[in-house]
Amino acid sequence: MKSISQSTTQPSENRLTLSTEEVDLLLQKVEQDLSNDTFDCSDEKLIQQMVECLGDNRGLTRLGFAESLGVVGKPAVPFLAEAVANHPHVVVQRAAAKTLTLIADPASIPVLLDSFLHDEDQVVRNSCIGALAVMGEVVVPSLLEILADDNGNEAIKGHAAWALAFIGIKAKEQLYTAFDSESADLRSAIIGAIAKVAEEEPEERAFNLLLNSLQDSAVNVRSEAAAALGNLAYKPAIPLLIKLLDNQKAESRKSAALALMKIKEINTVDALQTALENESEVAVKQVIKLAISQIEQQSENDGWD
């Protein structure tokens, strides 16, 4: 079932249409009533009109109604959720999902999840995952389930991983618990989120998880961990990254070289030179050469400070 509280919303055949002048007057009145704290949140017809106005062809007008509906808050959620799920006008669907981001009411999660997974419009899906992300830890179990699905769509998983990282520190306990999953895709996504935790609240547990993941059995997990440690410029990772330069998988070797390049420690150049001499993959050689060049250049620049 896509929508919530459908009995309170108008069916599509009875949708209201207003002229441009009527839309402008409605927005003016709504904004004034909200400012004066005289807006009637029990007026379902009015709220439905506001939702319909999210389809206006003027961006600023759509924004005005979205912000107003955001102020209305929970009373607007059933109408916005129904619009996301069933409105024939894709512009209204998109705007309604974005407006639900402003309200962040958990009651809208089922509709947002369903539309994120199944809607045909990419912008609608993007808007839905954005709205879900602001809900915080309450949506984490659903995101973990999506990421653990071996048959799941890769693009969907990518957006779910982004949402997980966005939530980050608010869900860290759930992330640590879920990391034992057999799903490499899930472990990889959790690493991205844990990296955000380590950035915002450096703690040994987060860095240890990233370090241990450099020895994970899955290539994508090792690569994600190397990228995270490189972005964090975490120097204690250098020995394990150097070891990863000898990994059987080219992607792991490349990820290690890129991470060392970002850490920019001159004492890693010898290991990179050795790796370059032993490397057989042209693409990986190019990355190692770039890493050496960047580290040496940084060292020269530091010498002029």
Phi, psi and chi 1 to 4 in degrees:
 res  aa     phi    psi   chi1   chi2   chi3   chi4
   1 MET       -  126.8 -178.6  176.6  -66.4      -
   2 LYS   -83.4  -44.4  -74.5 -172.1  174.8 -178.2
   3 SER  -102.8  161.8   59.9      -      -      -
   4 ILE  -113.7  145.6   56.5  177.1      -      -
   5 SER    50.4   45.1  -58.1      -      -      -
   6 GLN   -62.5  -24.6  -75.6 -178.0  -48.5      -
   7 SER   -65.9  -18.7   61.5      -      -      -
   8 THR   -93.1   -5.3   67.1      -      -      -
   9 THR  -106.2  157.2   60.5      -      -      -
  10 GLN   -82.8  140.6  -67.8 -173.0    3.5      -
  11 PRO   -66.1  156.1   23.7  -33.0      -      -
  12 SER   -60.4  -31.5   58.6      -      -      -
  13 GLU   -69.5  -15.1   60.6  -91.6   19.9      -
  14 ASN  -105.9   18.3  -67.9  -32.3      -      -
  15 ARG   -62.9  142.8  -63.1 -168.8 -172.7  -80.8
  16 LEU   -86.3  141.0  -60.3  169.5      -      -
  17 THR  -121.9  135.5   56.5      -      -      -
  18 LEU  -126.0  151.8  -59.0  174.3      -      -
  19 SER   -73.7  167.1   67.6      -      -      -
  20 THR   -58.2  -42.5  -60.7      -      -      -
  21 GLU   -64.4  -40.6  -67.9   76.3   12.1      -
  22 GLU   -66.4  -37.3  -71.4  172.2  -34.0      -
  23 VAL   -63.0  -44.9  168.3      -      -      -
  24 ASP   -62.6  -42.5  -68.3  -19.7      -      -
  25 LEU   -66.1  -39.4  -72.5  171.8      -      -
  26 LEU   -62.9  -46.5  176.6   60.8      -      -
  27 LEU   -61.9  -41.8  179.3   57.0      -      -
  28 GLN   -60.5  -44.4 -177.7  179.9   -0.9      -
  29 LYS   -67.9  -42.7 -176.0  177.8 -171.7  -46.1
  30 VAL   -61.8  -46.7  163.9      -      -      -
  31 GLU   -63.0  -37.8  -69.2  177.5  -24.2      -
  32 GLN   -67.6  -44.1 -176.5  175.8    6.5      -
  33 ASP   -64.4  -39.6  -73.0  -12.7      -      -
  34 LEU   -66.5  -38.9  -72.4  170.0      -      -
  35 SER   -65.0  -36.7  177.5      -      -      -
  36 ASN   -89.5   -0.1  -64.8  -27.1      -      -
  37 ASP    61.4   36.3 -159.5   23.4      -      -
  38 THR  -116.3   10.1   56.8      -      -      -
  39 PHE   -70.6  134.7 -175.4   90.1      -      -
  40 ASP   -92.1   99.4 -176.9    3.5      -      -
  41 CYS   -70.8   -9.3  -70.1      -      -      -
  42 SER   -90.9   -3.6   67.0      -      -      -
  43 ASP   -82.9   89.9 -170.3  -21.0      -      -
  44 GLU   -65.4  -36.2  -64.2 -175.9   -6.9      -
  45 LYS   -63.4  -40.1 -178.7  177.8  179.6 -178.6
  46 LEU   -65.3  -44.4  173.3   57.8      -      -
  47 ILE   -63.6  -39.4  -65.3  174.8      -      -
  48 GLN   -62.4  -40.3 -179.3   66.1   55.0      -
  49 GLN   -60.4  -42.5  -79.0 -176.9  -43.6      -
  50 MET   -62.4  -41.3  -66.1  168.8   66.2      -
  51 VAL   -63.6  -42.1  172.7      -      -      -
  52 GLU   -61.5  -33.0  -69.7  -59.2  -45.4      -
  53 CYS   -71.8   -8.8  -70.4      -      -      -
  54 LEU   -67.8  -10.3  -67.8  174.6      -      -
  55 GLY   -93.4    4.5      -      -      -      -
  56 ASP   -58.8  145.7 -166.8  -87.4      -      -
  57 ASN   -80.1    3.0   59.5   10.0      -      -
  58 ARG  -106.5  121.3  -63.1  165.1  -64.6  171.7
  59 GLY   -59.2  -43.0      -      -      -      -
  60 LEU   -65.9  -32.8  -72.2  177.0      -      -
  61 THR   -68.4  -44.2  -59.2      -      -      -
  62 ARG   -59.1  -42.3  -67.3 -162.7  -59.2  -86.2
  63 LEU   -62.4  -40.9  177.7   60.6      -      -
  64 GLY   -60.1  -44.5      -      -      -      -
  65 PHE   -70.5  -37.6  -81.7  105.8      -      -
  66 ALA   -61.4  -46.5      -      -      -      -
  67 GLU   -64.4  -37.6  -69.1  177.1  -18.6      -
  68 SER   -66.4  -42.3  -64.6      -      -      -
  69 LEU   -65.6  -33.4  -74.6  161.4      -      -
  70 GLY   -62.2  -37.7      -      -      -      -
  71 VAL   -70.5  -39.2  175.0      -      -      -
  72 VAL   -57.8  -42.3  172.0      -      -      -
  73 GLY    78.1 -135.3      -      -      -      -
  74 LYS   -55.2  -38.4  -70.5 -172.2  176.9 -176.8
  75 PRO   -59.6  -21.5  -27.8   37.4      -      -
  76 ALA   -88.4  -13.8      -      -      -      -
  77 VAL   -58.7  -47.8  168.4      -      -      -
  78 PRO   -58.5  -37.1  -23.6   35.3      -      -
  79 PHE   -72.5  -40.0  -59.0   93.2      -      -
  80 LEU   -68.1  -41.3  -69.9  165.5      -      -
  81 ALA   -64.3  -42.1      -      -      -      -
  82 GLU   -63.0  -36.7 -163.0  -83.8  -22.8      -
  83 ALA   -67.1  -41.3      -      -      -      -
  84 VAL   -60.3  -42.2  170.5      -      -      -
  85 ALA   -78.7  -37.3      -      -      -      -
  86 ASN  -131.6   -4.1  -59.8  -47.2      -      -
  87 HIS   -67.5  136.7 -156.5  -73.5      -      -
  88 PRO   -74.4  -14.8   27.3  -35.7      -      -
  89 HIS   -99.1  112.1 -167.0  -16.1      -      -
  90 VAL   -63.0  -29.2   71.0      -      -      -
  91 VAL   -63.5  -39.2  173.4      -      -      -
  92 VAL   -67.2  -41.9  175.8      -      -      -
  93 GLN   -56.2  -49.4  -75.6 -175.4  -71.4      -
  94 ARG   -60.9  -48.7  -64.6  170.2  178.7  175.9
  95 ALA   -66.0  -36.4      -      -      -      -
  96 ALA   -65.1  -41.7      -      -      -      -
  97 ALA   -63.5  -42.2      -      -      -      -
  98 LYS   -65.0  -35.3  -68.1  174.8 -177.8  176.0
  99 THR   -69.1  -35.0  -55.6      -      -      -
 100 LEU   -62.7  -24.9  -73.8  169.9      -      -
 101 THR   -62.0  -37.3  -55.2      -      -      -
 102 LEU   -69.4  -28.8  -57.7  176.1      -      -
 103 ILE   -91.1  -38.9  -58.2  173.4      -      -
 104 ALA    53.4   48.7      -      -      -      -
 105 ASP   -93.6  121.1 -176.5   -2.6      -      -
 106 PRO   -55.0  -20.8  -26.6   36.6      -      -
 107 ALA   -61.7  -22.1      -      -      -      -
 108 SER   -88.6   -3.4   62.1      -      -      -
 109 ILE   -58.9  -46.9  -71.0  175.3      -      -
 110 PRO   -56.8  -43.6  -26.1   36.2      -      -
 111 VAL   -67.3  -43.3  166.4      -      -      -
 112 LEU   -63.0  -40.9  -70.1  168.4      -      -
 113 LEU   -64.4  -45.4  -84.7  171.7      -      -
 114 ASP   -61.9  -43.5 -173.1   82.8      -      -
 115 SER   -71.6  -35.4  -65.9      -      -      -
 116 PHE   -60.6  -39.8  168.1   59.0      -      -
 117 LEU   -82.1  -28.4  -67.7  171.4      -      -
 118 HIS  -126.1  -14.8  -57.3  116.3      -      -
 119 ASP   -65.4  146.5 -160.5  -85.0      -      -
 120 GLU   -80.1  -19.1  -63.9  179.5   -3.8      -
 121 ASP   -91.7  125.7 -175.9   76.4      -      -
 122 GLN   -63.8  -38.6 -177.8   64.1   55.0      -
 123 VAL   -66.6  -38.2  177.9      -      -      -
 124 VAL   -61.0  -46.2  170.9      -      -      -
 125 ARG   -61.6  -43.9  -64.6 -161.0  -59.6  -87.3
 126 ASN   -61.7  -41.7  -67.3  -11.5      -      -
 127 SER   -66.2  -36.4  -61.3      -      -      -
 128 CYS   -67.2  -43.3  -73.2      -      -      -
 129 ILE   -69.3  -30.7 -165.6   61.7      -      -
 130 GLY   -64.4  -41.7      -      -      -      -
 131 ALA   -66.4  -38.5      -      -      -      -
 132 LEU   -66.2  -39.2  -71.5  165.4      -      -
 133 ALA   -60.9  -37.4      -      -      -      -
 134 VAL   -73.5  -11.6  -58.7      -      -      -
 135 MET   -69.4  -23.8  -55.8  -79.1 -176.1      -
 136 GLY    84.9 -149.4      -      -      -      -
 137 GLU   -62.6  -19.6   57.4  -91.5   37.0      -
 138 VAL   -64.1  -25.4   68.2      -      -      -
 139 VAL   -95.3   -4.8  -57.3      -      -      -
 140 VAL   -58.0  -45.4  169.1      -      -      -
 141 PRO   -55.9  -39.0  -28.0   37.6      -      -
 142 SER   -67.9  -39.9  -63.6      -      -      -
 143 LEU   -65.6  -41.4  -65.2  174.7      -      -
 144 LEU   -62.6  -39.0  -64.8  175.9      -      -
 145 GLU   -64.5  -41.9 -176.5  178.5  -12.8      -
 146 ILE   -62.0  -44.9  -69.1  169.4      -      -
 147 LEU   -70.5  -27.1  -71.7  160.9      -      -
 148 ALA   -84.2   -6.0      -      -      -      -
 149 ASP   -77.5  109.3 -177.6    1.7      -      -
 150 ASP   -63.4  -22.5  -69.0  -24.8      -      -
 151 ASN  -100.0    9.5  -61.6  -44.1      -      -
 152 GLY   -72.6  156.0      -      -      -      -
 153 ASN   -67.5  132.6  178.1  -79.9      -      -
 154 GLU   -66.1  -37.0  -69.8  -56.5  -46.3      -
 155 ALA   -65.5  -41.4      -      -      -      -
 156 ILE   -61.6  -43.8  -68.0  -70.1      -      -
 157 LYS   -62.3  -38.9  -74.8 -172.8  173.8 -175.1
 158 GLY   -61.3  -42.5      -      -      -      -
 159 HIS   -69.4  -36.1  -77.4   87.9      -      -
 160 ALA   -65.6  -39.0      -      -      -      -
 161 ALA   -64.3  -39.3      -      -      -      -
 162 TRP   -60.9  -44.7  167.9   84.3      -      -
 163 ALA   -62.4  -39.8      -      -      -      -
 164 LEU   -62.3  -43.3 -156.2   61.0      -      -
 165 ALA   -66.7  -36.0      -      -      -      -
 166 PHE   -62.2  -42.8  179.9   89.6      -      -
 167 ILE   -67.6  -41.9  -63.8  167.5      -      -
 168 GLY    49.6 -117.9      -      -      -      -
 169 ILE   -61.0  -26.0 -160.3  165.9      -      -
 170 LYS   -65.3  -23.1  -64.3  177.5 -178.5  177.6
 171 ALA  -116.6   19.3      -      -      -      -
 172 LYS   -60.2  -36.8   68.9  175.6 -175.8  177.6
 173 GLU   -65.2  -39.3  -64.0  -55.7  -33.4      -
 174 GLN   -65.1  -36.2  -65.5 -176.9   69.6      -
 175 LEU   -66.6  -46.4  -62.8  174.4      -      -
 176 TYR   -61.2  -41.3  -73.7  124.3      -      -
 177 THR   -65.2  -39.7  -60.1      -      -      -
 178 ALA   -79.1   -9.7      -      -      -      -
 179 PHE   -68.3  -15.6 -168.5   72.8      -      -
 180 ASP   -75.4    2.6  -70.8  -25.1      -      -
 181 SER   -58.6  148.1  170.7      -      -      -
 182 GLU   -77.0  -12.7  -65.3 -178.1    0.0      -
 183 SER   -79.8  118.5  168.1      -      -      -
 184 ALA   -66.1  -36.2      -      -      -      -
 185 ASP   -62.7  -39.9  -75.2  -13.6      -      -
 186 LEU   -68.3  -44.0  177.8   53.8      -      -
 187 ARG   -61.3  -40.6  -64.1 -161.4  -55.4  -83.1
 188 SER   -63.0  -43.9  178.5      -      -      -
 189 ALA   -65.0  -38.7      -      -      -      -
 190 ILE   -64.8  -37.0  -70.4  175.6      -      -
 191 ILE   -59.5  -43.1  -74.3  172.6      -      -
 192 GLY   -59.7  -38.9      -      -      -      -
 193 ALA   -73.7  -38.9      -      -      -      -
 194 ILE   -66.0  -33.6  -70.5  -65.0      -      -
 195 ALA   -60.2  -37.8      -      -      -      -
 196 LYS   -66.7  -37.8 -173.0   75.3  177.4  -62.6
 197 VAL   -62.0  -46.1  171.6      -      -      -
 198 ALA   -63.1  -31.8      -      -      -      -
 199 GLU   -72.0  -41.8 -178.0  180.0    2.1      -
 200 GLU   -83.1  -34.3  -64.1  179.9    8.4      -
 201 GLU  -143.0   78.2 -174.1 -178.0  -85.3      -
 202 PRO   -54.5  122.7  -24.0   34.6      -      -
 203 GLU  -144.3  148.9   58.8 -179.1   16.4      -
 204 GLU   -58.6  -38.4 -174.0  176.4    0.5      -
 205 ARG   -59.9  -40.5 -177.9  165.5   52.7  154.6
 206 ALA   -66.9  -46.8      -      -      -      -
 207 PHE   -66.4  -35.8  -73.4  111.5      -      -
 208 ASN   -64.5  -39.5  -75.2  -18.7      -      -
 209 LEU   -62.3  -42.6 -175.5  146.6      -      -
 210 LEU   -65.5  -43.2  -63.7  175.0      -      -
 211 LEU   -63.3  -46.6  -71.4  170.5      -      -
 212 ASN   -62.9  -29.5  -68.5  -24.3      -      -
 213 SER   -73.0  -13.6  -64.1      -      -      -
 214 LEU   -66.8  -15.6  -69.4  174.3      -      -
 215 GLN  -111.0   15.4  -56.7  172.8   69.2      -
 216 ASP   -62.6  155.2 -164.7  -82.9      -      -
 217 SER   -73.7  -17.9   60.1      -      -      -
 218 ALA   -99.7  135.2      -      -      -      -
 219 VAL   -60.7  -46.0  175.2      -      -      -
 220 ASN   -65.8  -29.4   61.9  -29.5      -      -
 221 VAL   -71.5  -44.7  176.4      -      -      -
 222 ARG   -60.8  -42.8  -64.6 -164.4  -62.1  -91.5
 223 SER   -65.2  -41.7  -63.7      -      -      -
 224 GLU   -64.7  -39.4 -170.9   68.9   29.2      -
 225 ALA   -66.8  -42.2      -      -      -      -
 226 ALA   -62.6  -43.9      -      -      -      -
 227 ALA   -62.1  -41.8      -      -      -      -
 228 ALA   -63.9  -45.6      -      -      -      -
 229 LEU   -67.1  -33.6  -70.0  162.3      -      -
 230 GLY   -67.4  -45.0      -      -      -      -
 231 ASN   -62.1  -32.1  -70.0  -27.0      -      -
 232 LEU   -84.4   -6.3  -68.1  165.7      -      -
 233 ALA    50.5   47.6      -      -      -      -
 234 TYR   -87.4  100.3 -170.0   61.0      -      -
 235 LYS   -63.6  -34.0  -67.2 -178.0 -179.1 -179.3
 236 PRO   -60.1  -12.9  -28.5   37.7      -      -
 237 ALA   -81.8  -10.0      -      -      -      -
 238 ILE   -55.7  -48.1  -71.8  175.2      -      -
 239 PRO   -58.1  -42.2  -25.6   36.1      -      -
 240 LEU   -70.9  -33.7  -73.1  174.4      -      -
 241 LEU   -68.0  -39.1  -70.5  169.3      -      -
 242 ILE   -62.5  -42.0  -71.0  175.0      -      -
 243 LYS   -61.4  -35.8 -176.7  178.3  179.2 -179.3
 244 LEU   -68.5  -18.3 -161.9   60.6      -      -
 245 LEU   -64.1  -17.4  -70.7  170.3      -      -
 246 ASP  -100.8    7.1  -66.5  -33.4      -      -
 247 ASN   -63.4  151.2 -166.5  -87.9      -      -
 248 GLN   -65.2  -30.0  -68.8 -177.6  -21.8      -
 249 LYS   -89.0  128.0  -62.3  -65.6 -176.1  179.2
 250 ALA   -59.9  -37.5      -      -      -      -
 251 GLU   -63.6  -36.4 -172.8   61.4   33.1      -
 252 SER   -69.2  -40.8  -66.6      -      -      -
 253 ARG   -63.5  -42.4  -59.4 -165.2  -60.7  -87.0
 254 LYS   -63.8  -43.2 -176.5  171.3   74.9  171.2
 255 SER   -62.7  -38.7  -62.6      -      -      -
 256 ALA   -64.5  -43.5      -      -      -      -
 257 ALA   -63.8  -42.2      -      -      -      -
 258 LEU   -64.5  -38.6  -73.1  170.7      -      -
 259 ALA   -66.1  -43.3      -      -      -      -
 260 LEU   -63.9  -35.6  -69.7  168.8      -      -
 261 MET   -60.5  -40.2  179.6 -178.6   73.2      -
 262 LYS   -74.3  -31.0  -68.5 -179.9  179.4  179.1
 263 ILE   -72.4  -32.9  -65.6  174.5      -      -
 264 LYS    60.1   50.1  -68.4 -171.6  170.9   84.9
 265 GLU  -101.8  122.4  -83.2  -67.5  -59.3      -
 266 ILE   -61.8  -27.7 -170.7   64.0      -      -
 267 ASN   -74.1    0.9   59.1   10.9      -      -
 268 THR   -94.7   -6.1   63.2      -      -      -
 269 VAL   -64.0  -40.1  169.1      -      -      -
 270 ASP   -60.8  -42.9  -72.7  -15.0      -      -
 271 ALA   -64.9  -38.2      -      -      -      -
 272 LEU   -68.0  -37.8  -74.6  164.1      -      -
 273 GLN   -63.2  -42.0  -70.7  -77.2   10.3      -
 274 THR   -63.8  -42.7  -60.4      -      -      -
 275 ALA   -63.0  -37.8      -      -      -      -
 276 LEU   -63.3  -41.3  179.2   61.4      -      -
 277 GLU   -66.0  -30.9  -66.2  169.6    5.4      -
 278 ASN   -92.9   -8.6  -63.7  -30.2      -      -
 279 GLU   -77.5  137.3 -176.1   56.1   58.1      -
 280 SER  -107.1  -19.9   59.1      -      -      -
 281 GLU   -86.4  125.1  -63.9  -79.6  -15.3      -
 282 VAL   -60.4  -44.3  174.0      -      -      -
 283 ALA   -62.9  -39.2      -      -      -      -
 284 VAL   -71.0  -38.4  179.8      -      -      -
 285 LYS   -56.7  -43.9  -81.5 -171.9  173.2 -176.5
 286 GLN   -61.1  -40.0  -68.6  174.9  -20.0      -
 287 VAL   -67.5  -42.3  171.2      -      -      -
 288 ILE   -63.8  -42.4  -64.5  175.1      -      -
 289 LYS   -60.1  -42.5  -73.4  179.5 -178.7  178.8
 290 LEU   -62.6  -42.2  177.3   62.6      -      -
 291 ALA   -61.7  -46.4      -      -      -      -
 292 ILE   -60.2  -46.1  -66.4  171.0      -      -
 293 SER   -60.2  -45.1  173.0      -      -      -
 294 GLN   -66.3  -40.9  -69.3  -69.2  -44.7      -
 295 ILE   -67.2  -43.6  -66.3  169.8      -      -
 296 GLU   -66.1  -39.4  -70.3  179.3  -23.4      -
 297 GLN   -63.6  -42.9 -178.2  178.8  -14.4      -
 298 GLN   -61.9  -39.2 -179.0   63.9   42.3      -
 299 SER   -64.7  -40.2  178.8      -      -      -
 300 GLU   -65.2  -42.0  -69.0  174.9    3.7      -
 301 ASN   -63.8  -40.0  -69.0  -20.9      -      -
 302 ASP   -63.7  -31.3  -70.0  -16.0      -      -
 303 GLY   -68.1  -17.9      -      -      -      -
 304 TRP   -94.5   -2.9  -73.5   96.2      -      -
 305 ASP   -68.2      -  -71.9  -14.8      -      -
